[in-house]
Structures are given as structure tokens and as C-alpha cells.
Amino acid sequence: MKVDLMICGGGPVGLTLALGAARLGLQVALIERSAPLEPAAEQGSFDGRMLALNLGSQQLLSALGIWSVLAPKTTAIEHVNVSQQGHLGVVTLHADQLGVPALGYSVLGRDLGQVLQQLVQAESRIQVFQPARLSAFEQDDQGVAALIHTETGEQRLRGRLLVGADGTQSTVRSLLGWPLQEKDYHSYAILAQVETWYPHKGWSFERFTAEGPVALLPFGTHQHKAVYVCPATQLDRLMALDDASWLAAFTRKMGPRFGGFRATSPRLAYPLKEAYVPRVATGRVALLGNASHTQHPVAAQGLNLGLRDVADYLAGLETAQALDQPDWLEAFEAKRQADHQAVMGMTDSLVSLFQLPQPLAGHLRGLGLMALEVMPRLKRRLAHFSMGLQG
């Protein structure tokens, strides 16, 4: 079977890229290891976790015809409050003051997955192999030959280009022999969906504490994604708490927002690591999304950074002779590496800065937050960075 583009990985990055390439008129083969997502099912990238899409991601999904279907399942983030526990200093951002419809949007991973998969299934230019496993590939001057294993046996594919969008444990990256450089924060993010007595009215909160940040992301009317970052040594104790004790522990960090917390979902936890690959493209093969980078969730940039990978890759595909002469991938790699390093440098610096234990450091951070609040130009630059916009 011959196609223009082979994509290994059917998560949000791989599916969005497949839809974008199909919109450009390309024939696409999508290879995904897991079985198709059933209605209301939770698996892999598309579980019950809540995701944050910034404005730049929303604009990409809108340009690809995805947003009109996804929008009813999202909640607009209209206000953001950033503070630190035990010290003065608050920064607030408001969509109306910045002249944008929203600072971002929250969506359940499960809902995002179902929308993307439905659109892919309706696209005649996309052939989906699922469940299927990529076991080998070779590239030459004309394209890439791949061997995949499906439920019915081996199948050989040939594409002009190959993309690995298959997550942190990327098969494509492994077959390239590229090492993954990791930094372990020795911390965990505990996630839950919580409900407050009063509606959130589009407010999102992030509060830095000495042991890690806590955050609230709005969803629906009274629901929120709660994030509680803790040292690895505290994980077992926090996960063993009953619901009332867990909400009390979270309230001590976040404060009693919106009248207090009255309900919580079961919790899940995952280790926090930064991962980075020195290369993201070679010849006709490229890595996108978590296959090439993961970062601390303190700035909620993970999925958004992956979708910027997609936007730049699609821009390269639109160039003349993109399939015949993939030298545009050199410029793609340079641009993406610069963006990855900027975002990871920012998130790592935030983690380090707000975890300095000295009391003086807390007061200096408070002064910095207070100064940022009254400096409109600097505040706008921060807002544009977080929204994934230029300028």
C-alpha cells in the first residue's frame, strides 16, 4: 500500500495531523497500537483527564474544521489567577481586557478523542490501521517503507513521509535509535475532578506552594480539574486519604474557592518528568508531540506544544514539492527545537523559582508578581506566551 504520509500514533497530535494532511489532499495511513475508542470509554491519551487548550490550539483546530464539532464539549477559560501561598502578590489575566474570546478552553480527553476519531473515520483520504504495531521501517531518497503487524498479520506500507506521534514511549524514536534525555522532578501530579458550591464563571487558578503548585481548571458550571503536585515521599499518604480528607488537604493549599469543595472524583497520579530528544527530524522522518518532548505541567503547555508541532509540520507540507524534496524538515526541526527549549526552559525555571525555600525568596517572588500585575506590556507578553500567540 502506498500513501503520502504515514503517521504512527493515534493520540490527539497524530489524529489532528492526519486530518490536517487530508485537508491538503494527501493520502494518509494512521497506525495506532490500541483498539478503537468506544463511546464513554477511557484509555491512553483519551481518558477522563481534563485537558487545557490555549487560544493558539483553538485557532489551529478551527482552521482544520475540528473546532465547530468540538466547541460544544469545551468550557471557556475567561480569567486566570496566579498566586503563591503565604505571601503577597497576585497576577490576574482577563480575556476581555486582552481582546480575545477566551484565554483557553478545557475539554475532557475522552471527548476530544471521540470527536477526532469520528472526523478521521469520515475522511476518505485516511486509512486507519488499528490495532496495529509498527515493527520496522527503512527510508531512502524516495520514501519510507514500513512493516506493521495487525490482527490479520503482517502488512507492508510505503509512504513519502513518516511521522512518529506515538508518545513518550515512541516506537519510531526507538527504531531511530535516538536517546530520550530525562529530568526527574521526584514529584507526582495528583488529578481529580472536583465540584464547588458556587459556579466558577470561567475562572482558573494556579497557586504555587513550597512543595509544588496546585491548580483549578474550570469545566461545566461547578466542576473543575484539580491538580495537586506533591513530592514523591507524600504520594502514598495523599492517595490513601478518604474523599473528605483529600478535599481538606487540597483546600489547605488552594483556599476555599467558590464556596468550598463539596465532591470529588477518584484520584489518579502520574510522575513528573521532563523529557527531550536532541533531534526531531532526519531525512523523511519526524517526531511530533510527546515523542520528542514532555514537560512539567506547571504552565499547561504539553498538548499545546504538540499541536504547535502539528501546525508547523502542516505549514511545511504546503510548500512546493514538499513530498518530493523534504528539505523543509530542516527548517521545521530548527523552529520546533527553539520552541521546545523556550517552553521547557520557562516551565523548569518556574518550578525552580517557586520552590526556593528561603523566606526572603518568597517575599521577592511576591514583589515580582505585584510588579507584573501593574506592568501592562510585560503582562500582555506573558499572556500571549501562555495563549500560544505571537507578539
C-alpha positions as CSV (number, residue, x, y, z in Angstrom):
1,M,0.0,0.0,0.0
2,K,1.4,3.4,-1.0
3,V,0.4,6.7,0.7
4,D,1.8,10.2,1.0
5,L,2.1,10.3,4.8
6,M,2.4,7.5,7.4
7,I,1.6,8.6,11.0
8,C,2.4,6.3,13.9
9,G,0.3,7.2,16.9
10,G,-3.5,7.9,17.1
11,G,-3.5,10.3,20.1
12,P,-4.6,14.0,19.8
13,V,-1.4,15.0,17.9
14,G,-1.5,12.1,15.4
15,L,-5.2,12.4,14.7
16,T,-5.0,16.2,14.3
17,L,-2.1,15.9,11.9
18,A,-3.9,13.2,9.9
19,L,-7.0,15.5,9.5
20,G,-4.8,18.4,8.5
21,A,-2.8,16.4,5.9
22,A,-6.1,15.0,4.5
23,R,-7.4,18.6,4.1
24,L,-4.3,19.3,2.0
25,G,-5.3,16.4,-0.3
26,L,-2.8,13.9,0.9
27,Q,-3.4,10.2,1.3
28,V,-2.7,9.2,4.9
29,A,-2.1,5.9,6.7
30,L,-2.6,6.1,10.5
31,I,-1.1,3.3,12.7
32,E,-2.4,3.0,16.3
33,R,-1.5,0.4,18.8
34,S,-4.7,0.5,20.9
35,A,-8.2,-0.7,19.9
36,P,-10.7,2.0,18.7
37,L,-12.2,4.1,21.5
38,E,-15.7,3.0,22.4
39,P,-18.3,5.6,23.5
40,A,-17.7,6.6,27.1
41,A,-14.6,4.5,27.2
42,E,-11.3,5.8,28.7
43,Q,-7.9,4.7,27.5
44,G,-4.4,6.1,26.8
45,S,-4.4,9.7,25.7
46,F,-8.2,9.8,25.8
47,D,-9.1,9.1,29.4
48,G,-11.2,11.1,31.9
49,R,-8.5,13.7,32.4
50,M,-9.3,17.3,31.6
51,L,-7.0,19.0,29.1
52,A,-6.3,22.7,28.6
53,L,-6.3,24.0,25.1
54,N,-4.8,27.5,24.7
55,L,-6.1,30.0,22.2
56,G,-3.4,29.1,19.6
57,S,-4.5,25.5,19.7
58,Q,-8.2,26.6,19.3
59,Q,-7.2,28.6,16.2
60,L,-5.5,25.6,14.7
61,L,-8.4,23.3,15.4
62,S,-10.8,25.9,13.9
63,A,-8.7,26.2,10.7
64,L,-8.8,22.4,10.3
65,G,-12.6,22.2,10.7
66,I,-12.4,20.4,14.1
67,W,-13.4,23.2,16.4
68,S,-17.0,23.5,15.2
69,V,-17.6,19.9,16.3
70,L,-15.5,20.1,19.5
71,A,-16.7,23.5,20.8
72,P,-19.9,22.3,22.5
73,K,-17.9,20.0,24.6
74,T,-15.5,22.7,25.9
75,T,-15.6,25.3,28.6
76,A,-14.1,28.7,28.1
77,I,-11.3,29.9,30.5
78,E,-12.0,33.7,30.7
79,H,-10.0,34.6,33.8
80,V,-6.7,33.3,35.3
81,N,-5.5,34.0,38.9
82,V,-1.8,33.2,39.8
83,S,-0.6,33.5,43.4
84,Q,1.7,31.9,45.9
85,Q,0.8,30.5,49.3
86,G,1.8,32.5,52.4
87,H,3.0,35.6,50.5
88,L,1.6,38.7,48.9
89,G,1.4,39.1,45.1
90,V,-1.3,38.1,42.6
91,V,-1.4,38.2,38.8
92,T,-4.8,38.1,37.1
93,L,-5.5,37.8,33.4
94,H,-8.9,38.6,31.8
95,A,-9.9,37.7,28.2
96,D,-12.0,40.8,27.7
97,Q,-9.1,43.1,28.7
98,L,-6.8,41.3,26.2
99,G,-9.4,41.5,23.4
100,V,-9.8,37.7,23.0
101,P,-12.9,35.5,23.3
102,A,-11.1,33.3,25.9
103,L,-7.7,32.7,27.3
104,G,-8.1,29.0,26.6
105,Y,-10.6,26.1,26.8
106,S,-10.9,23.0,28.9
107,V,-12.1,19.7,27.5
108,L,-12.2,16.1,28.6
109,G,-9.6,13.9,27.0
110,R,-12.4,11.3,26.2
111,D,-14.5,14.0,24.4
112,L,-11.5,15.2,22.4
113,G,-10.7,11.6,21.4
114,Q,-14.2,10.8,20.3
115,V,-14.5,14.0,18.1
116,L,-11.1,13.4,16.5
117,Q,-11.8,9.8,15.8
118,Q,-15.2,10.4,14.3
119,L,-13.8,13.0,11.9
120,V,-10.9,10.7,10.9
121,Q,-13.4,7.8,10.3
122,A,-15.4,10.1,8.0
123,E,-12.3,11.2,6.0
124,S,-11.8,9.0,2.9
125,R,-8.2,10.1,2.5
126,I,-7.2,8.5,5.8
127,Q,-6.7,4.7,6.1
128,V,-6.6,3.6,9.8
129,F,-4.8,0.5,11.0
130,Q,-6.0,-0.2,14.5
131,P,-4.9,-2.0,16.5
132,A,-1.6,-2.2,14.7
133,R,2.0,-2.1,15.6
134,L,4.9,-0.6,13.7
135,S,7.8,-3.1,13.9
136,A,10.4,-1.7,11.3
137,F,11.0,0.9,8.7
138,E,13.6,1.9,6.2
139,Q,13.9,5.2,4.3
140,D,15.6,6.1,1.0
141,D,15.6,9.1,-1.3
142,Q,12.0,8.5,-2.5
143,G,10.2,7.5,0.7
144,V,9.8,5.2,3.7
145,A,9.0,1.5,3.7
146,A,7.3,0.3,6.9
147,L,6.3,-3.1,8.3
148,I,3.3,-3.2,10.6
149,H,1.6,-6.0,12.4
150,T,-2.2,-6.1,12.6
151,E,-4.8,-8.6,13.9
152,T,-4.7,-10.3,10.5
153,G,-0.9,-10.5,10.1
154,E,1.9,-8.5,8.6
155,Q,1.4,-5.7,6.1
156,R,3.9,-3.6,4.3
157,L,3.3,0.1,3.7
158,R,5.2,2.7,1.8
159,G,4.9,6.5,2.3
160,R,6.6,9.5,1.1
161,L,7.0,10.7,4.8
162,L,6.7,9.1,8.2
163,V,5.8,10.9,11.5
164,G,6.2,9.4,15.0
165,A,3.4,10.9,17.1
166,D,3.3,7.9,19.4
167,G,4.0,9.3,22.8
168,T,6.8,9.2,25.3
169,Q,7.5,5.5,24.6
170,S,7.7,6.2,20.9
171,T,8.4,3.2,18.7
172,V,9.6,5.5,15.8
173,R,12.1,7.2,18.1
174,S,13.3,3.8,19.4
175,L,13.7,2.4,15.9
176,L,15.8,5.5,15.0
177,G,18.0,4.8,18.0
178,W,17.6,8.3,19.4
179,P,18.0,8.5,23.2
180,L,15.5,10.2,25.4
181,Q,17.0,12.7,27.8
182,E,15.0,12.9,31.1
183,K,14.9,15.0,34.2
184,D,13.1,13.5,37.1
185,Y,11.4,16.1,39.4
186,H,10.8,13.4,42.1
187,S,7.2,14.7,42.3
188,Y,3.8,13.5,41.3
189,A,0.7,15.3,40.0
190,I,-2.5,14.1,41.6
191,L,-5.5,14.7,39.4
192,A,-9.2,14.7,40.3
193,Q,-12.4,16.4,39.2
194,V,-13.9,18.4,42.0
195,E,-17.2,20.2,42.4
196,T,-17.7,23.6,44.2
197,W,-20.8,25.0,45.8
198,Y,-20.8,28.1,43.6
199,P,-20.2,28.2,39.8
200,H,-16.7,29.0,38.6
201,K,-17.8,31.6,36.0
202,G,-14.8,30.8,33.8
203,W,-12.1,31.3,36.5
204,S,-8.9,29.3,36.5
205,F,-6.5,29.3,39.5
206,E,-2.9,28.4,40.0
207,R,-1.2,28.7,43.3
208,F,2.5,28.0,44.0
209,T,3.4,26.4,47.3
210,A,6.7,25.3,48.8
211,E,6.1,21.7,47.8
212,G,4.6,22.2,44.4
213,P,1.8,24.1,42.6
214,V,-1.9,23.4,42.9
215,A,-4.4,24.4,40.2
216,L,-8.1,24.5,39.3
217,L,-9.3,24.4,35.7
218,P,-13.0,25.2,35.1
219,F,-15.3,22.8,33.4
220,G,-19.1,22.8,33.0
221,T,-20.6,25.1,35.6
222,H,-19.5,23.9,39.0
223,Q,-16.8,21.3,38.0
224,H,-13.1,21.8,38.0
225,K,-9.9,19.8,37.2
226,A,-7.9,19.8,40.4
227,V,-4.1,19.4,40.2
228,Y,-2.1,18.8,43.4
229,V,1.7,18.4,42.8
230,C,3.4,16.8,45.7
231,P,6.9,15.3,46.5
232,A,7.1,11.6,45.8
233,T,7.5,10.9,49.5
234,Q,4.0,12.2,50.2
235,L,2.2,10.4,47.4
236,D,1.1,7.3,49.2
237,R,-0.3,9.2,52.2
238,L,-2.3,11.6,49.9
239,M,-3.7,8.8,47.7
240,A,-4.8,6.8,50.8
241,L,-6.9,9.7,52.2
242,D,-10.7,9.4,52.1
243,D,-12.6,12.0,49.9
244,A,-13.3,14.4,52.7
245,S,-9.7,14.4,53.9
246,W,-8.4,14.7,50.4
247,L,-10.6,17.8,49.8
248,A,-9.5,19.3,53.1
249,A,-5.8,18.8,52.1
250,F,-6.4,20.4,48.7
251,T,-8.3,23.3,50.3
252,R,-5.4,24.0,52.7
253,K,-3.2,24.5,49.6
254,M,-5.7,26.2,47.2
255,G,-8.0,28.0,49.6
256,P,-11.8,27.6,49.8
257,R,-12.7,28.8,46.3
258,F,-16.3,29.2,45.1
259,G,-17.8,28.5,48.5
260,G,-15.7,25.4,49.1
261,F,-15.4,21.9,47.6
262,R,-18.4,19.5,48.0
263,A,-17.5,16.5,45.9
264,T,-14.5,14.8,44.2
265,S,-14.0,12.0,41.7
266,P,-11.5,9.2,42.2
267,R,-7.9,10.4,42.0
268,L,-5.1,9.4,39.7
269,A,-1.4,10.2,39.9
270,Y,1.5,10.3,37.5
271,P,5.2,11.0,37.9
272,L,6.5,14.4,36.7
273,K,9.5,14.3,34.4
274,E,10.9,16.5,31.7
275,A,11.9,14.5,28.6
276,Y,13.7,15.8,25.5
277,V,15.2,14.4,22.3
278,P,18.1,16.3,20.7
279,R,16.7,15.6,17.2
280,V,13.2,15.7,15.9
281,A,13.7,15.0,12.1
282,T,16.0,13.1,9.9
283,G,15.6,12.5,6.1
284,R,11.9,11.8,5.7
285,V,11.1,11.0,9.3
286,A,10.0,13.4,12.1
287,L,8.8,13.2,15.7
288,L,5.9,15.3,17.0
289,G,4.3,15.7,20.4
290,N,5.4,13.7,23.3
291,A,7.5,11.5,21.1
292,S,10.0,14.4,21.2
293,H,9.2,16.4,24.3
294,T,7.4,16.3,27.6
295,Q,7.5,18.9,30.3
296,H,6.2,19.8,33.8
297,P,2.5,20.7,33.7
298,V,3.0,23.9,35.7
299,A,2.3,26.0,32.6
300,A,-0.2,23.7,31.0
301,Q,1.8,23.7,27.7
302,G,2.2,20.0,26.9
303,L,-0.6,19.3,24.5
304,N,-0.5,22.8,23.1
305,L,3.2,22.5,22.3
306,G,2.4,19.2,20.5
307,L,-0.3,21.0,18.4
308,R,2.2,23.7,17.5
309,D,4.4,20.8,16.2
310,V,1.4,19.9,14.0
311,A,0.8,23.4,12.8
312,D,4.5,23.8,11.7
313,Y,4.5,20.4,10.0
314,L,1.4,21.2,8.1
315,A,2.9,24.5,7.0
316,G,5.9,22.6,5.6
317,L,3.6,20.2,3.8
318,E,2.0,23.1,2.0
319,T,5.3,24.1,0.4
320,A,6.1,23.3,-3.2
321,Q,7.5,19.8,-3.8
322,A,7.1,19.0,-0.1
323,L,6.7,15.3,-0.7
324,D,9.5,15.1,-3.3
325,Q,12.1,17.2,-1.6
326,P,11.6,17.1,2.2
327,D,14.5,19.5,2.9
328,W,11.9,21.8,4.6
329,L,12.1,19.4,7.5
330,E,15.5,21.0,8.4
331,A,13.7,24.4,9.0
332,F,10.9,22.6,10.8
333,E,13.4,21.0,13.1
334,A,15.2,24.2,13.9
335,K,11.9,26.1,14.6
336,R,10.5,23.3,16.8
337,Q,13.7,22.8,18.8
338,A,13.7,26.6,19.6
339,D,10.1,26.5,20.7
340,H,10.6,23.3,22.7
341,Q,13.6,24.8,24.5
342,A,11.8,28.0,25.2
343,V,8.8,26.4,26.8
344,M,10.7,23.8,28.7
345,G,13.2,26.4,30.0
346,M,10.3,28.5,31.2
347,T,8.4,25.7,32.9
348,D,11.6,24.4,34.6
349,S,12.5,27.9,35.7
350,L,9.1,28.4,37.3
351,V,9.4,25.1,39.2
352,S,12.8,26.0,40.5
353,L,11.9,29.6,41.3
354,F,8.8,28.9,43.3
355,Q,10.3,26.0,45.2
356,L,13.2,28.0,46.7
357,P,12.6,27.5,50.5
358,Q,14.1,30.7,51.9
359,P,11.5,33.2,53.3
360,L,13.3,36.1,51.5
361,A,12.8,34.3,48.2
362,G,9.0,34.1,48.9
363,H,8.9,37.9,49.5
364,L,10.9,38.6,46.4
365,R,8.6,36.4,44.3
366,G,5.6,38.3,45.8
367,L,7.2,41.6,44.8
368,G,7.7,40.2,41.3
369,L,4.1,39.1,41.0
370,M,2.9,42.5,42.2
371,A,5.2,44.3,39.7
372,L,3.9,42.1,36.9
373,E,0.3,42.9,37.8
374,V,0.9,46.7,37.3
375,M,3.1,46.4,34.1
376,P,0.6,46.0,31.2
377,R,3.1,45.4,28.4
378,L,5.0,42.7,30.3
379,K,1.7,41.2,31.5
380,R,0.4,41.1,27.9
381,R,3.6,39.4,26.7
382,L,3.1,36.7,29.4
383,A,-0.5,36.3,28.4
384,H,0.4,35.9,24.7
385,F,3.1,33.3,25.5
386,S,0.6,31.3,27.6
387,M,-2.1,31.6,24.9
388,G,0.4,30.4,22.2
389,L,0.1,33.6,20.2
390,Q,2.8,35.7,18.6
391,G,3.7,39.2,19.9
